């Protein structure tokens, strides 16, 4: 990630440095390249009890970038270093961010169907702001036995969504979502989903598996939460390695690109001298 480049990179050879400057400048004018992101909150849930199902997630505070501990329903527990869901609640597990977010945001987590089966309208989603806001996760379109192929979804509003990928029993997938304000919108109005993205897809944020557009009515948010609906008694779903990151503003990328280019040109002049 470009945001993780150390200052020592300023001392790399000219050709490599010029390539870096060009890459950043391409980003500033909207050309696909590695996406420099800053993680503002993360959670791996590995701080729970080793005894399956014995700990309520409420009150646990093992992640980083948060303003307080998790709160929520007893249906959310820590099992095997992951959050396990075995019940239904609009506020299954909620948490406050350390800061309010109003610009493009990237969410990244692992999702597992550990037990049970996906039936029509079975639902587990991660929401921003409130449970009616932007959501990403699982929403069964039909019964698992009937061969559905689209269980994972994103949406900015409403009760539908844009769908991709069949979720099979025992499988773990990586979900990456990009929530954006596009055009002149001052509210989030586009949500893109990648399921098990390749390194190139993740770096460039291209080739999304599903895209949903529509006004969320949400200009900023400072809380997240999980909502579960219609899960049966034997269903067990797991969430792990949750990360929330910010995408830099285009203006900031432009300034960064200009700084890199200026330093590169100065290095080139010094070498000629």
N, C-alpha and C positions, 0 to 999 in steps of 0.2 A: 504494500500500500504506500502511496506517495506520502501520506501524512506521517508515516513511520520512518522516512528517510532521515538519517542522522546528518549532522552538520559536516561530519567527516567526508560525506559524499561530495562536498565542494572541491575536494582535492583529487577527484578522479581525472583520468586523462581527458584532453579536450574533446575528442570525438564522442566519447561516451557522455560527457557533460552537455555537449550541444544536442545530442539525442534526447536527453532528459529535458532540456529547455523546450525543445520543439514539442515533446509530449505534453508538457504542462500547458503550452500555448494552445495546442489543439483542444485540450479540455476546456479552455476558457472561451472558445468559440463554438462549443457544442459538438465537437467531433469525438466519437466514441473512443475511449482509452481507459486505462486503469482508473477506477473510481476512488479518489482519496476520501476516506471517511474517518470520522472521529467517534469512537464508541463512548456513549454517555451513560449507559447502564448495562450491566451483565449479571447473569445468574446461572450457576451450574447445578444448584440444588444438592450438592454433594455433602451438605452439612447436616443431613437428617439422620434419624435413628437407623441402625442396621437391621432392625426388626421391621419387616414389611407391614405397612398399614398401621403402625403404632403411634405415629405422630401426625397431629393436625398441622397443616401448613401455616395456620394463623400464628402470627407473632414471630415467625422465623425471619432472620435478618442476616443471611449469609452472602448476599450479592454485593455488587459495587455500583455506585452512581445513583443510589436511591435516597429518598428523604426519610424513609421509615421502613418498618417491617411489613411483611405481607399481612393482609387481613382477609377473612373470607369464611367459606363454609367447610364443614368437616369432611366433605366429599373429596377435598384436595389434600393429599398426604405426600410425604416424601418416601419413596421406595426405590432402593437401588441407585441412589444418587440422582433420581429424576422426580418431577412432580407427577404423581399418578392421580387420575380423575376417575371416580367411581360413583357418580351421582350427578345431580342437576342443580344449577343455581345460576342466576344472572350475574351474580358477583361471587363466583366460585373462588377466585383468588385475585385480590386487587393490591396495587402498590402505587405509591407516589414517587414521581421522579424528583431528582434534586433540582431540576430546572424545567421551566415550561418550554415546549418545543413548538415552533411556528414555521419551520422550513422543512424541506424535503428530508424524509427519514427512512432509514433502512432497518428492517427487522429480520432477524435470522435466528432460527431455532430448529431443533430436531423433534420429530413427531413419530410416535409409535403406537400401533394398535396391538396392545399386549395380550388382550383376551376379549372374547365375545365376537360380535359380528356387526357390520354396519347395516342398519336398516334405513328405510326412507325417513328423511328429516332428522336422523341422528346428527347432533351438532356439538362441536367444541371449537370455539373461536377465541382468538386473542383480540381484544378491542382497545381502541385508543379513545380517551376522553370519557365515553360512556358506552354501555353495551349496545346502544343503537347506532353508534358511530362506526368508523371504518373497522372491518373485521378481516381476519385471515385465519384459516384453519381447515376443519373438516365439516362438510355438510352432505349427508347421504342423499343422493337423488332417487335411489330405489334400493331394494333389498340386495344384500351382497350376493345371494345365491342366484340372482337373475342376471349377473354379468355386467353390472354397472362399471363404467370406466372413468368416471369423473367424480371423485370424492373430495378433492382438495380445492379450496376456493379463496377468492378475495372479493371484497366489495367495499365501496365507500359509504353506502347507505342502503336502506330498504331491507328486503328479506330474500333477495335472489343472490346473484353474484356471477363471477366468471370462473369457470371450473377447469380442472385438469387432473388427470392421473388417478388410477385405481389404487386404493390403499389395501394391501393384503395383510392377513393376520400374521403377526410376528415381524412385520417389516418395519424398518426405521427409515424415514426419509428426512431430508433437510429442506425446510421451507425458507425461502428468502422473499421478502416483500418490499417493494419500493412505493411509498406513499408520497404523492407529489401535488404541488400546486402548478398547474400548467396554464399557458397563455397568460392572461391578465387576472386570473382568479386569485382572490385573497383567501380562499378556503381550499382545503384539500379536495381534489376532484379527479384524481387518477390513481389507481392502485394496480401494480404489476406483480405477478407471482412467478417465481422460478421454483421448480421441484428438482432437487438434486442438481443444482446448476454446475456446469463445468467451470474450471478455473477461469477460462476466457469470458464466459457469460457473467460470472460474478465480478470480474475485474472491470468489464466494460459496461455492465448492466444492459446487455442486449440479449435478444432471443428469448424473451419472456414466454412462459408456457400459457399464461392467461393474463388478460388486461381488462379491468373494469373502469369505466368512466362515468362520472356523475357527481354532482355537488354533494359533499358531505355536510355542508353547513358548519364545518368545524375549521376555525382559523388557527387554533393552537390547542395544545393539550398538555396536562401535567400529570396525568394518571393513566395507568393501563390496567387491564383486567382480563380474566378468562370467564367465558360464559359457556355453560353446557346445558343442552336441552334434549329430551327424549332418549337419553341413554338408559339401557336396560340394566337389570341387577347384575348381570355377569360381565358387562362391558368394562374394560380397563384401558384407558388411553394415557399415554405418557408424553410429557414435554420436558426437554432438557436443553442445556447450553443456549439459553436465551440471550441475545445481544440486540441492543437498540443503538443505532449510530446515525450521525448527521452527515448529510451531503453538503459540502461547502457551497456557498453562494457563488454564482458565475462571476460576480465582480471580484470576489476574493481570489478565485482561480486566475483571473486576468492579472491581478496584481502580483500573484505568486509567479506566474509565467514571465511577466516583465522583469521581475527581480532575477529570476534564473537566467533569462536571456542576457540581461545586462552584465551579470557576473561572468557568463560564458564569453561574451565579447571582450570583456576586460582581460580575461585569462588569455584569450587568443592574441590580443595586442601585446600583452606582456611577453608571450612566447616569441612573437616576431621581433620584439625589441632585443 
